[in-house]
């Protein structure tokens, strides 16, 4: 089990900020979530260097960031998602 301790804030390292590239990718997935309306389904086809599971995880995380729950599923290597009311 992990060992928990408390330290003064001055002794803690500074949080690492996300890179501009990562922030841009996160924003892109958030925009995908916001663009899909009720009655529509988003479809993501992975590039060669991506997996369907990885895309589904990114969509799920983006949905939580924008407080818009989605249902995701994978069929034949393609990721689908739809808003959940």
PDB file of N, CA, C and O in Angstrom:
ATOM      1  N   UNK A   1       0.842  -1.177   0.000  1.00  0.00           N
ATOM      2  CA  UNK A   1       0.000   0.000   0.000  1.00  0.00           C
ATOM      3  C   UNK A   1       0.893   1.248   0.000  1.00  0.00           C
ATOM      4  O   UNK A   1       1.980   1.242   0.577  1.00  0.00           O
ATOM      5  N   UNK A   2       0.429   2.295  -0.641  1.00  0.00           N
ATOM      6  CA  UNK A   2       1.199   3.535  -0.712  1.00  0.00           C
ATOM      7  C   UNK A   2       1.303   4.170   0.668  1.00  0.00           C
ATOM      8  O   UNK A   2       0.380   4.068   1.477  1.00  0.00           O
ATOM      9  N   UNK A   3       2.421   4.821   0.932  1.00  0.00           N
ATOM     10  CA  UNK A   3       2.635   5.496   2.213  1.00  0.00           C
ATOM     11  C   UNK A   3       2.264   6.968   2.060  1.00  0.00           C
ATOM     12  O   UNK A   3       2.774   7.647   1.169  1.00  0.00           O
ATOM     13  N   UNK A   4       1.382   7.462   2.923  1.00  0.00           N
ATOM     14  CA  UNK A   4       0.915   8.847   2.883  1.00  0.00           C
ATOM     15  C   UNK A   4       1.647   9.675   3.921  1.00  0.00           C
ATOM     16  O   UNK A   4       1.811   9.253   5.066  1.00  0.00           O
ATOM     17  N   UNK A   5       2.090  10.866   3.510  1.00  0.00           N
ATOM     18  CA  UNK A   5       2.672  11.839   4.436  1.00  0.00           C
ATOM     19  C   UNK A   5       2.217  13.220   4.028  1.00  0.00           C
ATOM     20  O   UNK A   5       1.819  13.441   2.884  1.00  0.00           O
ATOM     21  N   UNK A   6       2.278  14.152   4.967  1.00  0.00           N
ATOM     22  CA  UNK A   6       1.976  15.557   4.673  1.00  0.00           C
ATOM     23  C   UNK A   6       3.278  16.337   4.768  1.00  0.00           C
ATOM     24  O   UNK A   6       4.103  16.095   5.648  1.00  0.00           O
ATOM     25  N   UNK A   7       3.447  17.282   3.842  1.00  0.00           N
ATOM     26  CA  UNK A   7       4.643  18.128   3.846  1.00  0.00           C
ATOM     27  C   UNK A   7       4.222  19.574   3.642  1.00  0.00           C
ATOM     28  O   UNK A   7       3.132  19.829   3.131  1.00  0.00           O
ATOM     29  N   UNK A   8       5.055  20.515   4.027  1.00  0.00           N
ATOM     30  CA  UNK A   8       4.734  21.922   3.760  1.00  0.00           C
ATOM     31  C   UNK A   8       4.700  22.171   2.252  1.00  0.00           C
ATOM     32  O   UNK A   8       5.461  21.570   1.493  1.00  0.00           O
ATOM     33  N   UNK A   9       3.818  23.054   1.837  1.00  0.00           N
ATOM     34  CA  UNK A   9       3.664  23.358   0.409  1.00  0.00           C
ATOM     35  C   UNK A   9       4.980  23.785  -0.227  1.00  0.00           C
ATOM     36  O   UNK A   9       5.239  23.472  -1.389  1.00  0.00           O
ATOM     37  N   UNK A  10       5.809  24.497   0.526  1.00  0.00           N
ATOM     38  CA  UNK A  10       7.088  24.985   0.002  1.00  0.00           C
ATOM     39  C   UNK A  10       8.028  23.842  -0.377  1.00  0.00           C
ATOM     40  O   UNK A  10       8.933  24.037  -1.189  1.00  0.00           O
ATOM     41  N   UNK A  11       7.831  22.661   0.192  1.00  0.00           N
ATOM     42  CA  UNK A  11       8.700  21.521  -0.110  1.00  0.00           C
ATOM     43  C   UNK A  11       8.203  20.693  -1.295  1.00  0.00           C
ATOM     44  O   UNK A  11       8.924  19.828  -1.792  1.00  0.00           O
ATOM     45  N   UNK A  12       6.994  20.950  -1.743  1.00  0.00           N
ATOM     46  CA  UNK A  12       6.426  20.179  -2.848  1.00  0.00           C
ATOM     47  C   UNK A  12       6.938  20.705  -4.189  1.00  0.00           C
ATOM     48  O   UNK A  12       7.138  21.910  -4.343  1.00  0.00           O
ATOM     49  N   UNK A  13       7.153  19.814  -5.160  1.00  0.00           N
ATOM     50  CA  UNK A  13       7.569  20.289  -6.488  1.00  0.00           C
ATOM     51  C   UNK A  13       6.428  21.043  -7.177  1.00  0.00           C
ATOM     52  O   UNK A  13       5.254  20.832  -6.874  1.00  0.00           O
ATOM     53  N   UNK A  14       6.791  21.907  -8.089  1.00  0.00           N
ATOM     54  CA  UNK A  14       5.812  22.677  -8.848  1.00  0.00           C
ATOM     55  C   UNK A  14       5.085  21.731  -9.810  1.00  0.00           C
ATOM     56  O   UNK A  14       5.728  20.906 -10.460  1.00  0.00           O
ATOM     57  N   UNK A  15       3.745  21.839  -9.911  1.00  0.00           N
ATOM     58  CA  UNK A  15       3.025  20.959 -10.850  1.00  0.00           C
ATOM     59  C   UNK A  15       3.497  21.179 -12.283  1.00  0.00           C
ATOM     60  O   UNK A  15       3.762  22.308 -12.698  1.00  0.00           O
ATOM     61  N   UNK A  16       3.597  20.101 -13.016  1.00  0.00           N
ATOM     62  CA  UNK A  16       4.013  20.169 -14.420  1.00  0.00           C
ATOM     63  C   UNK A  16       2.801  20.553 -15.254  1.00  0.00           C
ATOM     64  O   UNK A  16       1.748  19.922 -15.159  1.00  0.00           O
ATOM     65  N   UNK A  17       2.948  21.569 -16.056  1.00  0.00           N
ATOM     66  CA  UNK A  17       1.862  22.004 -16.932  1.00  0.00           C
ATOM     67  C   UNK A  17       1.836  21.128 -18.166  1.00  0.00           C
ATOM     68  O   UNK A  17       2.868  20.633 -18.618  1.00  0.00           O
ATOM     69  N   UNK A  18       0.646  20.944 -18.703  1.00  0.00           N
ATOM     70  CA  UNK A  18       0.539  20.144 -19.917  1.00  0.00           C
ATOM     71  C   UNK A  18       1.112  20.901 -21.107  1.00  0.00           C
ATOM     72  O   UNK A  18       1.109  22.131 -21.146  1.00  0.00           O
ATOM     73  N   UNK A  19       1.592  20.151 -22.053  1.00  0.00           N
ATOM     74  CA  UNK A  19       2.177  20.776 -23.243  1.00  0.00           C
ATOM     75  C   UNK A  19       1.077  21.366 -24.118  1.00  0.00           C
ATOM     76  O   UNK A  19      -0.086  20.979 -24.009  1.00  0.00           O
ATOM     77  N   UNK A  20       1.443  22.283 -24.967  1.00  0.00           N
ATOM     78  CA  UNK A  20       0.484  22.880 -25.897  1.00  0.00           C
ATOM     79  C   UNK A  20      -0.127  21.854 -26.824  1.00  0.00           C
ATOM     80  O   UNK A  20      -1.301  21.953 -27.179  1.00  0.00           O
ATOM     81  N   UNK A  21       0.663  20.866 -27.220  1.00  0.00           N
ATOM     82  CA  UNK A  21       0.173  19.821 -28.112  1.00  0.00           C
ATOM     83  C   UNK A  21      -0.878  18.963 -27.420  1.00  0.00           C
ATOM     84  O   UNK A  21      -1.894  18.613 -28.020  1.00  0.00           O
ATOM     85  N   UNK A  22      -0.632  18.627 -26.159  1.00  0.00           N
ATOM     86  CA  UNK A  22      -1.597  17.839 -25.407  1.00  0.00           C
ATOM     87  C   UNK A  22      -2.883  18.630 -25.177  1.00  0.00           C
ATOM     88  O   UNK A  22      -3.980  18.087 -25.308  1.00  0.00           O
ATOM     89  N   UNK A  23      -2.750  19.895 -24.838  1.00  0.00           N
ATOM     90  CA  UNK A  23      -3.931  20.733 -24.622  1.00  0.00           C
ATOM     91  C   UNK A  23      -4.765  20.831 -25.902  1.00  0.00           C
ATOM     92  O   UNK A  23      -5.994  20.802 -25.849  1.00  0.00           O
ATOM     93  N   UNK A  24      -4.102  20.945 -27.035  1.00  0.00           N
ATOM     94  CA  UNK A  24      -4.814  21.028 -28.312  1.00  0.00           C
ATOM     95  C   UNK A  24      -5.561  19.735 -28.604  1.00  0.00           C
ATOM     96  O   UNK A  24      -6.685  19.762 -29.106  1.00  0.00           O
ATOM     97  N   UNK A  25      -4.936  18.600 -28.289  1.00  0.00           N
ATOM     98  CA  UNK A  25      -5.603  17.317 -28.527  1.00  0.00           C
ATOM     99  C   UNK A  25      -6.804  17.149 -27.594  1.00  0.00           C
ATOM    100  O   UNK A  25      -7.855  16.657 -28.005  1.00  0.00           O
ATOM    101  N   UNK A  26      -6.636  17.563 -26.333  1.00  0.00           N
ATOM    102  CA  UNK A  26      -7.747  17.478 -25.386  1.00  0.00           C
ATOM    103  C   UNK A  26      -8.913  18.341 -25.864  1.00  0.00           C
ATOM    104  O   UNK A  26     -10.069  17.924 -25.790  1.00  0.00           O
ATOM    105  N   UNK A  27      -8.611  19.535 -26.351  1.00  0.00           N
ATOM    106  CA  UNK A  27      -9.650  20.441 -26.846  1.00  0.00           C
ATOM    107  C   UNK A  27     -10.367  19.835 -28.055  1.00  0.00           C
ATOM    108  O   UNK A  27     -11.582  19.976 -28.195  1.00  0.00           O
ATOM    109  N   UNK A  28      -9.625  19.175 -28.909  1.00  0.00           N
ATOM    110  CA  UNK A  28     -10.210  18.545 -30.091  1.00  0.00           C
ATOM    111  C   UNK A  28     -11.254  17.504 -29.689  1.00  0.00           C
ATOM    112  O   UNK A  28     -12.349  17.476 -30.251  1.00  0.00           O
ATOM    113  N   UNK A  29     -10.922  16.657 -28.726  1.00  0.00           N
ATOM    114  CA  UNK A  29     -11.877  15.635 -28.284  1.00  0.00           C
ATOM    115  C   UNK A  29     -13.074  16.270 -27.585  1.00  0.00           C
ATOM    116  O   UNK A  29     -14.199  15.794 -27.733  1.00  0.00           O
ATOM    117  N   UNK A  30     -12.848  17.329 -26.833  1.00  0.00           N
ATOM    118  CA  UNK A  30     -13.965  18.043 -26.202  1.00  0.00           C
ATOM    119  C   UNK A  30     -14.896  18.618 -27.267  1.00  0.00           C
ATOM    120  O   UNK A  30     -16.116  18.589 -27.106  1.00  0.00           O
ATOM    121  N   UNK A  31     -14.325  19.141 -28.358  1.00  0.00           N
ATOM    122  CA  UNK A  31     -15.141  19.668 -29.456  1.00  0.00           C
ATOM    123  C   UNK A  31     -15.945  18.551 -30.132  1.00  0.00           C
ATOM    124  O   UNK A  31     -17.092  18.759 -30.527  1.00  0.00           O
ATOM    125  N   UNK A  32     -15.338  17.371 -30.261  1.00  0.00           N
ATOM    126  CA  UNK A  32     -16.081  16.234 -30.819  1.00  0.00           C
ATOM    127  C   UNK A  32     -17.306  15.944 -29.958  1.00  0.00           C
ATOM    128  O   UNK A  32     -18.403  15.743 -30.481  1.00  0.00           O
ATOM    129  N   UNK A  33     -17.123  15.921 -28.646  1.00  0.00           N
ATOM    130  CA  UNK A  33     -18.231  15.641 -27.715  1.00  0.00           C
ATOM    131  C   UNK A  33     -19.330  16.682 -27.874  1.00  0.00           C
ATOM    132  O   UNK A  33     -20.508  16.339 -27.979  1.00  0.00           O
ATOM    133  N   UNK A  34     -18.948  17.945 -27.892  1.00  0.00           N
ATOM    134  CA  UNK A  34     -19.932  19.029 -27.941  1.00  0.00           C
ATOM    135  C   UNK A  34     -20.655  19.098 -29.293  1.00  0.00           C
ATOM    136  O   UNK A  34     -21.750  19.655 -29.375  1.00  0.00           O
ATOM    137  N   UNK A  35     -20.060  18.544 -30.345  1.00  0.00           N
ATOM    138  CA  UNK A  35     -20.667  18.644 -31.676  1.00  0.00           C
ATOM    139  C   UNK A  35     -21.766  17.606 -31.913  1.00  0.00           C
ATOM    140  O   UNK A  35     -22.552  17.741 -32.851  1.00  0.00           O
ATOM    141  N   UNK A  36     -21.826  16.579 -31.076  1.00  0.00           N
ATOM    142  CA  UNK A  36     -22.809  15.510 -31.270  1.00  0.00           C
ATOM    143  C   UNK A  36     -24.060  15.826 -30.451  1.00  0.00           C
ATOM    144  O   UNK A  36     -23.992  15.977 -29.231  1.00  0.00           O
ATOM    145  N   UNK A  37     -25.183  15.923 -31.125  1.00  0.00           N
ATOM    146  CA  UNK A  37     -26.467  16.231 -30.477  1.00  0.00           C
ATOM    147  C   UNK A  37     -27.251  14.965 -30.196  1.00  0.00           C
ATOM    148  O   UNK A  37     -26.883  13.878 -30.641  1.00  0.00           O
ATOM    149  N   UNK A  38     -28.332  15.118 -29.455  1.00  0.00           N
ATOM    150  CA  UNK A  38     -29.223  13.986 -29.202  1.00  0.00           C
ATOM    151  C   UNK A  38     -29.711  13.437 -30.537  1.00  0.00           C
ATOM    152  O   UNK A  38     -30.047  14.203 -31.440  1.00  0.00           O
ATOM    153  N   UNK A  39     -29.748  12.140 -30.661  1.00  0.00           N
ATOM    154  CA  UNK A  39     -30.166  11.520 -31.915  1.00  0.00           C
ATOM    155  C   UNK A  39     -29.028  11.316 -32.903  1.00  0.00           C
ATOM    156  O   UNK A  39     -29.236  10.759 -33.981  1.00  0.00           O
ATOM    157  N   UNK A  40     -27.827  11.761 -32.548  1.00  0.00           N
ATOM    158  CA  UNK A  40     -26.643  11.588 -33.399  1.00  0.00           C
ATOM    159  C   UNK A  40     -25.629  10.701 -32.683  1.00  0.00           C
ATOM    160  O   UNK A  40     -25.658  10.558 -31.461  1.00  0.00           O
ATOM    161  N   UNK A  41     -24.739  10.115 -33.465  1.00  0.00           N
ATOM    162  CA  UNK A  41     -23.661   9.292 -32.941  1.00  0.00           C
ATOM    163  C   UNK A  41     -22.363   9.761 -33.563  1.00  0.00           C
ATOM    164  O   UNK A  41     -22.283   9.951 -34.777  1.00  0.00           O
ATOM    165  N   UNK A  42     -21.338   9.949 -32.730  1.00  0.00           N
ATOM    166  CA  UNK A  42     -20.010  10.284 -33.240  1.00  0.00           C
ATOM    167  C   UNK A  42     -19.278   9.008 -33.629  1.00  0.00           C
ATOM    168  O   UNK A  42     -19.473   7.961 -33.013  1.00  0.00           O
ATOM    169  N   UNK A  43     -18.444   9.099 -34.643  1.00  0.00           N
ATOM    170  CA  UNK A  43     -17.700   7.940 -35.132  1.00  0.00           C
ATOM    171  C   UNK A  43     -16.243   8.346 -35.291  1.00  0.00           C
ATOM    172  O   UNK A  43     -15.940   9.332 -35.963  1.00  0.00           O
ATOM    173  N   UNK A  44     -15.333   7.583 -34.672  1.00  0.00           N
ATOM    174  CA  UNK A  44     -13.899   7.851 -34.770  1.00  0.00           C
ATOM    175  C   UNK A  44     -13.186   6.618 -35.315  1.00  0.00           C
ATOM    176  O   UNK A  44     -13.297   5.526 -34.756  1.00  0.00           O
ATOM    177  N   UNK A  45     -12.463   6.801 -36.396  1.00  0.00           N
ATOM    178  CA  UNK A  45     -11.678   5.721 -36.989  1.00  0.00           C
ATOM    179  C   UNK A  45     -10.220   5.956 -36.611  1.00  0.00           C
ATOM    180  O   UNK A  45      -9.663   6.994 -36.968  1.00  0.00           O
ATOM    181  N   UNK A  46      -9.589   5.035 -35.906  1.00  0.00           N
ATOM    182  CA  UNK A  46      -8.202   5.246 -35.467  1.00  0.00           C
ATOM    183  C   UNK A  46      -7.219   5.336 -36.642  1.00  0.00           C
ATOM    184  O   UNK A  46      -7.379   4.673 -37.667  1.00  0.00           O
ATOM    185  N   UNK A  47      -6.202   6.178 -36.452  1.00  0.00           N
ATOM    186  CA  UNK A  47      -5.060   6.208 -37.375  1.00  0.00           C
ATOM    187  C   UNK A  47      -4.211   4.969 -37.112  1.00  0.00           C
ATOM    188  O   UNK A  47      -4.485   4.196 -36.194  1.00  0.00           O
ATOM    189  N   UNK A  48      -3.185   4.794 -37.924  1.00  0.00           N
ATOM    190  CA  UNK A  48      -2.309   3.626 -37.764  1.00  0.00           C
ATOM    191  C   UNK A  48      -1.648   3.570 -36.392  1.00  0.00           C
ATOM    192  O   UNK A  48      -1.430   2.486 -35.851  1.00  0.00           O
ATOM    193  N   UNK A  49      -1.329   4.734 -35.827  1.00  0.00           N
ATOM    194  CA  UNK A  49      -0.617   4.761 -34.544  1.00  0.00           C
ATOM    195  C   UNK A  49      -1.559   4.880 -33.340  1.00  0.00           C
ATOM    196  O   UNK A  49      -1.104   5.174 -32.235  1.00  0.00           O
ATOM    197  N   UNK A  50      -2.849   4.659 -33.538  1.00  0.00           N
ATOM    198  CA  UNK A  50      -3.828   4.751 -32.458  1.00  0.00           C
ATOM    199  C   UNK A  50      -4.571   3.427 -32.324  1.00  0.00           C
ATOM    200  O   UNK A  50      -4.615   2.622 -33.253  1.00  0.00           O
ATOM    201  N   UNK A  51      -5.153   3.223 -31.148  1.00  0.00           N
ATOM    202  CA  UNK A  51      -6.008   2.057 -30.950  1.00  0.00           C
ATOM    203  C   UNK A  51      -7.423   2.535 -30.671  1.00  0.00           C
ATOM    204  O   UNK A  51      -7.633   3.649 -30.189  1.00  0.00           O
ATOM    205  N   UNK A  52      -8.374   1.695 -30.973  1.00  0.00           N
ATOM    206  CA  UNK A  52      -9.770   2.033 -30.694  1.00  0.00           C
ATOM    207  C   UNK A  52      -9.963   2.233 -29.195  1.00  0.00           C
ATOM    208  O   UNK A  52     -10.670   3.150 -28.776  1.00  0.00           O
ATOM    209  N   UNK A  53      -9.340   1.384 -28.390  1.00  0.00           N
ATOM    210  CA  UNK A  53      -9.456   1.507 -26.930  1.00  0.00           C
ATOM    211  C   UNK A  53      -8.914   2.856 -26.459  1.00  0.00           C
ATOM    212  O   UNK A  53      -9.528   3.502 -25.610  1.00  0.00           O
ATOM    213  N   UNK A  54      -7.784   3.284 -26.993  1.00  0.00           N
ATOM    214  CA  UNK A  54      -7.205   4.578 -26.627  1.00  0.00           C
ATOM    215  C   UNK A  54      -8.136   5.726 -26.979  1.00  0.00           C
ATOM    216  O   UNK A  54      -8.309   6.655 -26.190  1.00  0.00           O
ATOM    217  N   UNK A  55      -8.742   5.664 -28.172  1.00  0.00           N
ATOM    218  CA  UNK A  55      -9.686   6.705 -28.576  1.00  0.00           C
ATOM    219  C   UNK A  55     -10.910   6.725 -27.662  1.00  0.00           C
ATOM    220  O   UNK A  55     -11.384   7.793 -27.275  1.00  0.00           O
ATOM    221  N   UNK A  56     -11.415   5.548 -27.320  1.00  0.00           N
ATOM    222  CA  UNK A  56     -12.583   5.470 -26.444  1.00  0.00           C
ATOM    223  C   UNK A  56     -12.269   6.076 -25.075  1.00  0.00           C
ATOM    224  O   UNK A  56     -13.107   6.765 -24.493  1.00  0.00           O
ATOM    225  N   UNK A  57     -11.068   5.821 -24.565  1.00  0.00           N
ATOM    226  CA  UNK A  57     -10.666   6.410 -23.287  1.00  0.00           C
ATOM    227  C   UNK A  57     -10.590   7.929 -23.379  1.00  0.00           C
ATOM    228  O   UNK A  57     -11.049   8.633 -22.479  1.00  0.00           O
ATOM    229  N   UNK A  58     -10.010   8.434 -24.467  1.00  0.00           N
ATOM    230  CA  UNK A  58      -9.907   9.894 -24.638  1.00  0.00           C
ATOM    231  C   UNK A  58     -11.279  10.540 -24.722  1.00  0.00           C
ATOM    232  O   UNK A  58     -11.504  11.603 -24.142  1.00  0.00           O
ATOM    233  N   UNK A  59     -12.200   9.902 -25.443  1.00  0.00           N
ATOM    234  CA  UNK A  59     -13.560  10.436 -25.552  1.00  0.00           C
ATOM    235  C   UNK A  59     -14.228  10.448 -24.184  1.00  0.00           C
ATOM    236  O   UNK A  59     -14.880  11.426 -23.819  1.00  0.00           O
ATOM    237  N   UNK A  60     -14.071   9.371 -23.431  1.00  0.00           N
ATOM    238  CA  UNK A  60     -14.666   9.307 -22.094  1.00  0.00           C
ATOM    239  C   UNK A  60     -14.123  10.379 -21.167  1.00  0.00           C
ATOM    240  O   UNK A  60     -14.879  11.005 -20.423  1.00  0.00           O
ATOM    241  N   UNK A  61     -12.821  10.592 -21.209  1.00  0.00           N
ATOM    242  CA  UNK A  61     -12.198  11.625 -20.369  1.00  0.00           C
ATOM    243  C   UNK A  61     -12.655  13.016 -20.791  1.00  0.00           C
ATOM    244  O   UNK A  61     -12.947  13.860 -19.943  1.00  0.00           O
ATOM    245  N   UNK A  62     -12.719  13.254 -22.099  1.00  0.00           N
ATOM    246  CA  UNK A  62     -13.179  14.556 -22.591  1.00  0.00           C
ATOM    247  C   UNK A  62     -14.621  14.812 -22.167  1.00  0.00           C
ATOM    248  O   UNK A  62     -14.973  15.932 -21.799  1.00  0.00           O
ATOM    249  N   UNK A  63     -15.443  13.788 -22.217  1.00  0.00           N
ATOM    250  CA  UNK A  63     -16.851  13.929 -21.822  1.00  0.00           C
ATOM    251  C   UNK A  63     -16.958  14.325 -20.348  1.00  0.00           C
ATOM    252  O   UNK A  63     -17.795  15.149 -19.980  1.00  0.00           O
ATOM    253  N   UNK A  64     -16.107  13.735 -19.509  1.00  0.00           N
ATOM    254  CA  UNK A  64     -16.122  14.107 -18.085  1.00  0.00           C
ATOM    255  C   UNK A  64     -15.650  15.541 -17.883  1.00  0.00           C
ATOM    256  O   UNK A  64     -16.184  16.253 -17.034  1.00  0.00           O
ATOM    257  N   UNK A  65     -14.646  15.974 -18.662  1.00  0.00           N
ATOM    258  CA  UNK A  65     -14.139  17.349 -18.511  1.00  0.00           C
ATOM    259  C   UNK A  65     -15.208  18.378 -18.849  1.00  0.00           C
ATOM    260  O   UNK A  65     -15.279  19.429 -18.213  1.00  0.00           O
ATOM    261  N   UNK A  66     -16.037  18.087 -19.842  1.00  0.00           N
ATOM    262  CA  UNK A  66     -17.070  19.049 -20.256  1.00  0.00           C
ATOM    263  C   UNK A  66     -18.434  18.734 -19.631  1.00  0.00           C
ATOM    264  O   UNK A  66     -19.447  19.327 -20.004  1.00  0.00           O
ATOM    265  N   UNK A  67     -18.449  17.801 -18.684  1.00  0.00           N
ATOM    266  CA  UNK A  67     -19.678  17.424 -17.962  1.00  0.00           C
ATOM    267  C   UNK A  67     -20.815  17.038 -18.908  1.00  0.00           C
ATOM    268  O   UNK A  67     -21.958  17.465 -18.745  1.00  0.00           O
ATOM    269  N   UNK A  68     -20.474  16.233 -19.884  1.00  0.00           N
ATOM    270  CA  UNK A  68     -21.470  15.766 -20.851  1.00  0.00           C
ATOM    271  C   UNK A  68     -21.298  14.265 -21.035  1.00  0.00           C
ATOM    272  O   UNK A  68     -20.528  13.829 -21.891  1.00  0.00           O
ATOM    273  N   UNK A  69     -22.013  13.466 -20.233  1.00  0.00           N
ATOM    274  CA  UNK A  69     -21.805  12.014 -20.292  1.00  0.00           C
ATOM    275  C   UNK A  69     -22.110  11.424 -21.670  1.00  0.00           C
ATOM    276  O   UNK A  69     -23.041  11.846 -22.357  1.00  0.00           O
ATOM    277  N   UNK A  70     -21.309  10.452 -22.044  1.00  0.00           N
ATOM    278  CA  UNK A  70     -21.516   9.762 -23.316  1.00  0.00           C
ATOM    279  C   UNK A  70     -21.427   8.256 -23.099  1.00  0.00           C
ATOM    280  O   UNK A  70     -20.811   7.781 -22.145  1.00  0.00           O
ATOM    281  N   UNK A  71     -22.044   7.535 -23.991  1.00  0.00           N
ATOM    282  CA  UNK A  71     -21.924   6.086 -24.050  1.00  0.00           C
ATOM    283  C   UNK A  71     -20.978   5.797 -25.208  1.00  0.00           C
ATOM    284  O   UNK A  71     -21.174   6.313 -26.308  1.00  0.00           O
ATOM    285  N   UNK A  72     -19.961   4.984 -24.976  1.00  0.00           N
ATOM    286  CA  UNK A  72     -19.020   4.640 -26.051  1.00  0.00           C
ATOM    287  C   UNK A  72     -19.061   3.141 -26.296  1.00  0.00           C
ATOM    288  O   UNK A  72     -19.327   2.353 -25.389  1.00  0.00           O
ATOM    289  N   UNK A  73     -18.793   2.766 -27.533  1.00  0.00           N
ATOM    290  CA  UNK A  73     -18.644   1.364 -27.863  1.00  0.00           C
ATOM    291  C   UNK A  73     -17.726   1.242 -29.064  1.00  0.00           C
ATOM    292  O   UNK A  73     -17.536   2.187 -29.829  1.00  0.00           O
ATOM    293  N   UNK A  74     -17.166   0.061 -29.206  1.00  0.00           N
ATOM    294  CA  UNK A  74     -16.229  -0.225 -30.290  1.00  0.00           C
ATOM    295  C   UNK A  74     -16.798  -1.370 -31.118  1.00  0.00           C
ATOM    296  O   UNK A  74     -17.210  -2.397 -30.578  1.00  0.00           O
ATOM    297  N   UNK A  75     -16.816  -1.183 -32.427  1.00  0.00           N
ATOM    298  CA  UNK A  75     -17.261  -2.226 -33.342  1.00  0.00           C
ATOM    299  C   UNK A  75     -16.303  -2.284 -34.515  1.00  0.00           C
ATOM    300  O   UNK A  75     -16.118  -1.298 -35.227  1.00  0.00           O
ATOM    301  N   UNK A  76     -15.698  -3.435 -34.711  1.00  0.00           N
ATOM    302  CA  UNK A  76     -14.769  -3.655 -35.827  1.00  0.00           C
ATOM    303  C   UNK A  76     -13.668  -2.605 -35.869  1.00  0.00           C
ATOM    304  O   UNK A  76     -13.295  -2.132 -36.942  1.00  0.00           O
ATOM    305  N   UNK A  77     -13.143  -2.237 -34.687  1.00  0.00           N
ATOM    306  CA  UNK A  77     -12.024  -1.311 -34.607  1.00  0.00           C
ATOM    307  C   UNK A  77     -12.390   0.156 -34.737  1.00  0.00           C
ATOM    308  O   UNK A  77     -11.503   1.008 -34.790  1.00  0.00           O
ATOM    309  N   UNK A  78     -13.678   0.469 -34.789  1.00  0.00           N
ATOM    310  CA  UNK A  78     -14.141   1.853 -34.911  1.00  0.00           C
ATOM    311  C   UNK A  78     -14.848   2.235 -33.609  1.00  0.00           C
ATOM    312  O   UNK A  78     -15.603   1.439 -33.051  1.00  0.00           O
ATOM    313  N   UNK A  79     -14.601   3.450 -33.131  1.00  0.00           N
ATOM    314  CA  UNK A  79     -15.198   3.929 -31.885  1.00  0.00           C
ATOM    315  C   UNK A  79     -16.435   4.749 -32.203  1.00  0.00           C
ATOM    316  O   UNK A  79     -16.414   5.615 -33.078  1.00  0.00           O
ATOM    317  N   UNK A  80     -17.506   4.468 -31.487  1.00  0.00           N
ATOM    318  CA  UNK A  80     -18.750   5.216 -31.602  1.00  0.00           C
ATOM    319  C   UNK A  80     -19.088   5.801 -30.244  1.00  0.00           C
ATOM    320  O   UNK A  80     -18.771   5.203 -29.216  1.00  0.00           O
ATOM    321  N   UNK A  81     -19.726   6.957 -30.227  1.00  0.00           N
ATOM    322  CA  UNK A  81     -20.174   7.534 -28.957  1.00  0.00           C
ATOM    323  C   UNK A  81     -21.432   8.353 -29.175  1.00  0.00           C
ATOM    324  O   UNK A  81     -21.646   8.937 -30.238  1.00  0.00           O
ATOM    325  N   UNK A  82     -22.261   8.380 -28.134  1.00  0.00           N
ATOM    326  CA  UNK A  82     -23.489   9.170 -28.202  1.00  0.00           C
ATOM    327  C   UNK A  82     -23.760   9.800 -26.856  1.00  0.00           C
ATOM    328  O   UNK A  82     -23.405   9.231 -25.824  1.00  0.00           O
ATOM    329  N   UNK A  83     -24.385  10.968 -26.847  1.00  0.00           N
ATOM    330  CA  UNK A  83     -24.717  11.626 -25.581  1.00  0.00           C
ATOM    331  C   UNK A  83     -25.724  10.798 -24.791  1.00  0.00           C
ATOM    332  O   UNK A  83     -26.612  10.160 -25.356  1.00  0.00           O
ATOM    333  N   UNK A  84     -25.565  10.825 -23.490  1.00  0.00           N
ATOM    334  CA  UNK A  84     -26.491  10.151 -22.586  1.00  0.00           C
ATOM    335  C   UNK A  84     -27.218  11.222 -21.795  1.00  0.00           C
ATOM    336  O   UNK A  84     -26.591  12.125 -21.240  1.00  0.00           O
ATOM    337  N   UNK A  85     -28.566  11.121 -21.742  1.00  0.00           N
ATOM    338  CA  UNK A  85     -29.291  12.152 -20.997  1.00  0.00           C
ATOM    339  C   UNK A  85     -29.365  11.830 -19.532  1.00  0.00           C
ATOM    340  O   UNK A  85     -29.943  12.596 -18.761  1.00  0.00           O
TER     341      UNK A  85
END
